[in-house]
Amino acid sequence: MPYLILSDLHSNREALDAVLEDAGEAYPEGFAATLCLGDLVGYGADPAYTIAWAKESAKVVIRGNHDKVCSGLDSLELYNSAAQISAAWTHSILNTGQLEYLRGLVRGPLHFDGFDLVHGSPRDEDEYLVQPGQANDVREFLDGPLTFFGHTHVQGGFLLTPGGTMPIQSKMTLELEPDRFYLVNPGSVGQPRDRDPRAAYAVYHPENFVVEFRRIAYDVEAASRKILDAGLPSTLAARLHEGR
């Protein structure tokens, strides 16, 4: 059975619900497990909802940087003003049990059923892998041929071959080849930044070594309105419409 791979939910209830509905319709037989690459919270207005979903439905959740700062494990000073405001607000509305759940999330990399899960990179959980050169720099830290990562909010990833590293285009079904290394990003459920506002996720089929990239439209207006109603920075609402 396939695996459902999600990342960077960022307290976006509407996006998460749309992804789960789309995945359920596409795969009515279900999944072997649902795996999350971190950042359940931050930016959006429904952190309690995304935490409750993760506790109930996700087999594994790797901690993200916003999970750390919103729960008090990281300093607010490491973040820009909008993220600071969001993190402080998130911390203030979560109860003790929810904050403890975030603090207890496992740090990547984590090996799971033949592949690896990280938030940022296999070298540093907070490292951004945006360019091929950055992906190539972590080659020696790869434990296996397939690593799923998040953090950048950009669906796609990188193919590492003996001859070099190249980006993976997300508008395709990715067929994994032997003797190659893959860093695969399912994209962000709750705050895409690849100029496509649709919620992003991936499905991995281990039986035939295929990764399917998927996108689904959701009620962006409702999610952004909640952000404004909560008194959070308007830029956090606007970027949902822009996908960046």
Secondary structure, DSSP 8 states (H G I E B T S, - for coil): --EEEE---TT-HHHHHHHHHHHHHH-TT--SEEEE-S--SSSSS-HHHHHHHHHHH-SEEB--HHHHHHHTSS-GGGS-HHHHHHHHHHHHHS-HHHHHHHHT-B-S-EEETTEEE-SS-SS-TT----SHHHHHHTGGG--SSEEE--SS--SEEEEEETTEEEEE-SSSEEE--TT-EEEEE---SS---SS--SEEEEEEETTTTEEEEEEE---HHHHHHHHHHTT--HHHHHHHHHT-
